Amino acid sequence: MAKEYLGNLELMVLLSLIRVGDNAYGVPISHEIEQRTGRDVALGSVYAALDRLERKGYVTSNLGDPTPERGGRAKRYFQISAKGVKEVRDAQRMLTNMWRNLSVLQGEIA
Amino acid sequence: MRSEHPPVVASWLLERFCAAPGLAGDLIEEYRVRRSPAWYWKQAVIAVSVYPFSQIIEHKWLAVRAIATGYVIWYVLNATLLRGVLRPWLGMDTTFDRVAYFLIGYTLWLVNGWVIAKLHRPYSTAMVLAYVLWAIVASVPPVYAVAVAALDGSKEGSALAFEVTARVVTLLMLISGGLLSTYRDQLKQTRLNAQGWPRESPRALAG
């Protein structure tokens, strides 16, 4: 089967998931993306990305208990899997290699 | 003063057309803490537009199966039984015959949407939507033919209005059938939750 690479949003979601740690669900994940990147990503898009990541085996999820402040709806907690951590490392290595020795970008920084 | 409850219509759309467990609760939580009704509406519209399409793309073969299933049901019920057996039997002479024929026809479309949703859980909404999209594409040639005929005068304008209305009602019946099926599943899930059944990943439940 062909290897499925991470999309931009998927990578951001995985990194946010690692940063939030335990008890990560949609709201803190989208807050983390907003704070770190300045992008206001719709929760529906975050969930669509999380579903894709779960299908690829990079995250797992389970439902918590329903709470009154959420209109009786349960939270869906997400955890990154070992396969997900490996994929993030691979993406970091790949992007770092792509960035290395780019004179145009170095000129901009200077 | 802003209501503590999010907009009802947006919530209804979200519950019926976006089957992402956890998302509705997250939006309510955010809305109650720091967001406006306009934000809630925007999020609901994005979720309803993005999530089912994302599921269709993610599960292409399931979408193909949903379209094939819908086509087989249409062929057996509508094309063979309704047009081949019931229509000649009814005769279509009186208004009652015609009303009965269309009522039965639209009920069969409702059944079609219901069966597609039932056979494609937990992606029911997305798979019914896949069939609806296919039905829209399949409707283009006949509607175009009637439109051309209406323009060159060989058919009356009312024929075009009838063709378009009939197809729109067909699509609405398909969607309604799918919604009825998913609503029934949601009620069942709520009852199971109330009984304290273990709540695992929706993907694990689907498997």
Boltz contact constraints between the chains, C-beta under 6 A:
constraints:
  - contact:
      token1: [A, 26]
      token2: [B, 22]
      max_distance: 6.0
  - contact:
      token1: [A, 26]
      token2: [B, 26]
      max_distance: 6.0
  - contact:
      token1: [A, 27]
      token2: [B, 26]
      max_distance: 6.0
  - contact:
      token1: [A, 27]
      token2: [B, 29]
      max_distance: 6.0
  - contact:
      token1: [A, 27]
      token2: [B, 30]
      max_distance: 6.0
  - contact:
      token1: [A, 42]
      token2: [B, 43]
      max_distance: 6.0
  - contact:
      token1: [A, 42]
      token2: [B, 46]
      max_distance: 6.0
  - contact:
      token1: [A, 43]
      token2: [B, 26]
      max_distance: 6.0
  - contact:
      token1: [A, 43]
      token2: [B, 43]
      max_distance: 6.0
  - contact:
      token1: [A, 44]
      token2: [B, 46]
      max_distance: 6.0
  - contact:
      token1: [A, 44]
      token2: [B, 47]
      max_distance: 6.0
  - contact:
      token1: [A, 44]
      token2: [B, 50]
      max_distance: 6.0
  - contact:
      token1: [A, 44]
      token2: [B, 51]
      max_distance: 6.0
  - contact:
      token1: [A, 45]
      token2: [B, 50]
      max_distance: 6.0
  - contact:
      token1: [A, 47]
      token2: [B, 20]
      max_distance: 6.0
  - contact:
      token1: [A, 47]
      token2: [B, 23]
      max_distance: 6.0
  - contact:
      token1: [A, 48]
      token2: [B, 50]
      max_distance: 6.0
  - contact:
      token1: [A, 48]
      token2: [B, 51]
      max_distance: 6.0
  - contact:
      token1: [A, 48]
      token2: [B, 54]
      max_distance: 6.0
  - contact:
      token1: [A, 54]
      token2: [B, 203]
      max_distance: 6.0
  - contact:
      token1: [A, 61]
      token2: [B, 201]
      max_distance: 6.0
  - contact:
      token1: [A, 62]
      token2: [B, 200]
      max_distance: 6.0
  - contact:
      token1: [A, 62]
      token2: [B, 201]
      max_distance: 6.0
  - contact:
      token1: [A, 63]
      token2: [B, 199]
      max_distance: 6.0
  - contact:
      token1: [A, 70]
      token2: [B, 25]
      max_distance: 6.0
  - contact:
      token1: [A, 70]
      token2: [B, 28]
      max_distance: 6.0
  - contact:
      token1: [A, 70]
      token2: [B, 29]
      max_distance: 6.0
  - contact:
      token1: [A, 71]
      token2: [B, 28]
      max_distance: 6.0
  - contact:
      token1: [A, 73]
      token2: [B, 24]
      max_distance: 6.0
  - contact:
      token1: [A, 73]
      token2: [B, 25]
      max_distance: 6.0
  - contact:
      token1: [A, 76]
      token2: [B, 21]
      max_distance: 6.0
  - contact:
      token1: [A, 76]
      token2: [B, 22]
      max_distance: 6.0
